[in-house]
Amino acid sequence: MAVELYHFWSSVCSVRCRMALEEKGVKWTSRYIDLFAFAHMTPEYLAINPGGIVPTLVHDGEVVTESTIINEYIDEAFDGPALQPSAPLQRARMREFIRQCEDDFVAIVKLTAVKYLIPKLRNRWSEEELTKQAERRPLKFYRDIHSRALRGEIGEAE
Ligand SMILES: N[C@@H](CCC(=O)N[C@@H](CS)C(=O)NCC(=O)O)C(=O)O
């Protein structure tokens, strides 16, 4: 049984999946994707995750994406303690909580881009190169946030 997680250390979505793997007691191999080096934009990584985002789980060659789906999969596919409650009402509460996290995610992505990612990338690349890198992102959602952050269009209030 081979379990590989493609992940980045300070990605909140990657943290979720690392926690689920550890809680479940699954032995997994780390495939580190350095977002600061744009390792998520390599042809090899895009072949398993066409959106160019982390995390990605690969289990015996089968690819699973999206952190909350990965976590449900981890819970259902492996032995170990149940990570989801069994009572219907508690499962509903779990789903409400997850939905809230997903709905608020856009705010986290903007915050991360403006305060964390772009400032670090500015130490590495010129503005011209940063603009080119933004355009390489396959998903419009990330392309737009990256581009707007570069142009200084995402203010404190947003
Ligand atoms: N809905 C996805 C979101 C994944 C996501 O946005 N991951 C971020 C890190 S937390 C990412 O890969 N960002 C790439 C980038 O900013 O270039 C999930 O839950 O897995």
The ligand as an SDF file (V2000), in Angstrom:
LIG
                    3D

 20 19  0  0  0  0  0  0  0  0999 V2000
  -10.2380   23.6990   -2.3070 N   0  0  0  0  0  0  0  0  0  0  0  0
   -8.8720   23.2790   -2.3160 C   0  0  0  0  0  0  0  0  0  0  0  0
   -8.0000   24.4800   -2.1300 C   0  0  0  0  0  0  0  0  0  0  0  0
   -6.5330   24.1450   -2.2240 C   0  0  0  0  0  0  0  0  0  0  0  0
   -5.6750   25.3900   -2.2010 C   0  0  0  0  0  0  0  0  0  0  0  0
   -6.1160   26.4990   -2.5180 O   0  0  0  0  0  0  0  0  0  0  0  0
   -4.4260   25.2330   -1.8190 N   0  0  0  0  0  0  0  0  0  0  0  0
   -3.5500   26.3650   -1.7720 C   0  0  0  0  0  0  0  0  0  0  0  0
   -2.6630   26.2650   -0.5580 C   0  0  0  0  0  0  0  0  0  0  0  0
   -3.6600   26.3030    0.9340 S   0  0  0  0  0  0  0  0  0  0  0  0
   -2.6690   26.3650   -2.9900 C   0  0  0  0  0  0  0  0  0  0  0  0
   -2.2850   25.3230   -3.4720 O   0  0  0  0  0  0  0  0  0  0  0  0
   -2.3320   27.5490   -3.5020 N   0  0  0  0  0  0  0  0  0  0  0  0
   -1.5100   27.6450   -4.6420 C   0  0  0  0  0  0  0  0  0  0  0  0
   -1.0650   29.0120   -4.8750 C   0  0  0  0  0  0  0  0  0  0  0  0
   -1.4070   29.9100   -4.1180 O   0  0  0  0  0  0  0  0  0  0  0  0
   -0.3340   29.2070   -5.8380 O   0  0  0  0  0  0  0  0  0  0  0  0
   -8.6410   22.2260   -1.2240 C   0  0  0  0  0  0  0  0  0  0  0  0
   -9.3510   22.2680   -0.2260 O   0  0  0  0  0  0  0  0  0  0  0  0
   -7.7810   21.3520   -1.3880 O   0  0  0  0  0  0  0  0  0  0  0  0
  1  2  1  0
  2  3  1  0
  2 18  1  0
  3  4  1  0
  4  5  1  0
  5  6  2  0
  5  7  1  0
  7  8  1  0
  8  9  1  0
  8 11  1  0
  9 10  1  0
 11 12  2  0
 11 13  1  0
 13 14  1  0
 14 15  1  0
 15 16  2  0
 15 17  1  0
 18 19  2  0
 18 20  1  0
M  END
$$$$
